Amino acid sequence: MISFTEKNSPANVNEIESVCKELGISEKNWLRTFWSECNGAVLEDQIVIYPTDQIVERNKTYEIDINFSEYILIGDDSGGGLILIPKKGLEKFYFIGAGEPFINDAEVFDSIEKLTAYVMAYADSDSDSDSDSDSDSDSDSDSDNIVSVAETKPKASDVLKIKKDFNLDYSIALLTKKLEKREEIISENVKLIKYKSALDLHGQFVRFSSKP
């Protein structure tokens, strides 16, 4: 049984149909059912399943349509591993490194529960093999602030994406000012695991602040 660290409200039918049509996802795809129950989630404090308003951007960022045209990127393990499923056909879950060029290199599972168990077991094994890295592995569960980097001036489109991906309530004008100043707090007391994918996307503008 999977434990949900974060679980969003269900997506509405129109949201699901619109995104599935854009990405070419079949009618009986697992993702449709998942979104009808929760529109994005964090599983076991490790696995992120993307919501409808982020999945298109994630697939474009990782060029899934170019590298794995028959598959759809649905989430990640918050540490460089990607989770893909076929757009059509059998319900299978493929776990592959972000730099791997071939789908045949992926680990394949017949349920999200089995994939999650594999990722958790791998994480535990990796932690046990290097006790010196324990403090680093625990850091993903820590809460801290997301702050501005201010090394690159954001475009209006960048500000809009940051506002959406980090679920911010600021006006566009205020958020722009914050992003243009160094070390401005963008979001306070949040967990890295929840926004790691968004931080990877927007790393030229924001970062997770380090504890002293």
Solvent accessible surface area in square Angstrom, and as a share of the most:
residue,aa,sasa,rsa
1,M,227,1.01
2,I,23,0.12
3,S,61,0.39
4,F,80,0.33
5,T,49,0.28
6,E,61,0.27
7,K,117,0.49
8,N,74,0.38
9,S,85,0.55
10,P,84,0.53
11,A,10,0.08
12,N,85,0.44
13,V,109,0.63
14,N,121,0.62
15,E,67,0.30
16,I,13,0.06
17,E,81,0.36
18,S,69,0.44
19,V,17,0.10
20,C,0,0.00
21,K,175,0.74
22,E,110,0.49
23,L,24,0.12
24,G,36,0.34
25,I,8,0.04
26,S,32,0.21
27,E,150,0.67
28,K,198,0.84
29,N,12,0.06
30,W,40,0.14
31,L,0,0.00
32,R,37,0.14
33,T,79,0.46
34,F,18,0.07
35,W,0,0.00
36,S,59,0.38
37,E,108,0.48
38,C,2,0.01
39,N,21,0.11
40,G,1,0.01
41,A,7,0.06
42,V,6,0.03
43,L,1,0.01
44,E,51,0.23
45,D,42,0.22
46,Q,43,0.19
47,I,0,0.00
48,V,16,0.09
49,I,1,0.00
50,Y,1,0.00
51,P,17,0.11
52,T,8,0.05
53,D,72,0.37
54,Q,26,0.12
55,I,0,0.00
56,V,27,0.15
57,E,50,0.22
58,R,5,0.02
59,N,9,0.05
60,K,131,0.56
61,T,63,0.37
62,Y,69,0.26
63,E,85,0.38
64,I,2,0.01
65,D,95,0.49
66,I,125,0.63
67,N,79,0.40
68,F,18,0.08
69,S,61,0.39
70,E,121,0.54
71,Y,39,0.15
72,I,2,0.01
73,L,0,0.00
74,I,0,0.00
75,G,0,0.00
76,D,11,0.06
77,D,16,0.08
78,S,10,0.06
79,G,59,0.56
80,G,43,0.42
81,G,5,0.05
82,L,6,0.03
83,I,0,0.00
84,L,0,0.00
85,I,5,0.02
86,P,21,0.13
87,K,43,0.18
88,K,142,0.60
89,G,75,0.72
90,L,139,0.69
91,E,92,0.41
92,K,64,0.27
93,F,1,0.00
94,Y,34,0.13
95,F,29,0.12
96,I,5,0.03
97,G,31,0.30
98,A,52,0.40
99,G,74,0.72
100,E,74,0.33
101,P,80,0.50
102,F,130,0.54
103,I,36,0.18
104,N,141,0.72
105,D,78,0.40
106,A,14,0.11
107,E,83,0.37
108,V,75,0.43
109,F,31,0.13
110,D,72,0.38
111,S,25,0.16
112,I,12,0.06
113,E,85,0.38
114,K,113,0.48
115,L,0,0.00
116,T,4,0.02
117,A,62,0.48
118,Y,74,0.28
119,V,4,0.02
120,M,54,0.24
121,A,60,0.47
122,Y,143,0.54
123,A,33,0.25
124,D,84,0.44
125,S,67,0.43
126,D,85,0.44
127,S,33,0.21
128,D,120,0.62
129,S,90,0.58
130,D,67,0.35
131,S,81,0.53
132,D,130,0.67
133,S,32,0.21
134,D,62,0.32
135,S,84,0.54
136,D,102,0.53
137,S,60,0.39
138,D,90,0.47
139,S,42,0.27
140,D,42,0.22
141,S,54,0.35
142,D,57,0.29
143,S,40,0.26
144,D,22,0.11
145,N,36,0.18
146,I,0,0.00
147,V,7,0.04
148,S,0,0.00
149,V,18,0.10
150,A,35,0.27
151,E,133,0.60
152,T,66,0.39
153,K,156,0.66
154,P,11,0.07
155,K,149,0.63
156,A,74,0.58
157,S,59,0.38
158,D,31,0.16
159,V,1,0.01
160,L,100,0.50
161,K,79,0.33
162,I,0,0.00
163,K,56,0.24
164,K,91,0.39
165,D,4,0.02
166,F,3,0.01
167,N,99,0.51
168,L,18,0.09
169,D,144,0.75
170,Y,58,0.22
171,S,66,0.43
172,I,62,0.32
173,A,68,0.53
174,L,82,0.41
175,L,0,0.00
176,T,34,0.20
177,K,126,0.53
178,K,37,0.16
179,L,2,0.01
180,E,79,0.36
181,K,120,0.51
182,R,154,0.56
183,E,84,0.38
184,E,54,0.24
185,I,67,0.34
186,I,1,0.00
187,S,20,0.13
188,E,121,0.54
189,N,115,0.59
190,V,25,0.14
191,K,80,0.34
192,L,28,0.14
193,I,3,0.01
194,K,80,0.34
195,Y,20,0.07
196,K,48,0.20
197,S,16,0.10
198,A,3,0.03
199,L,18,0.09
200,D,92,0.48
201,L,35,0.17
202,H,12,0.06
203,G,40,0.38
204,Q,88,0.39
205,F,7,0.03
206,V,1,0.01
207,R,89,0.32
208,F,43,0.18
209,S,18,0.12
210,S,95,0.61
211,K,117,0.49
212,P,183,1.15
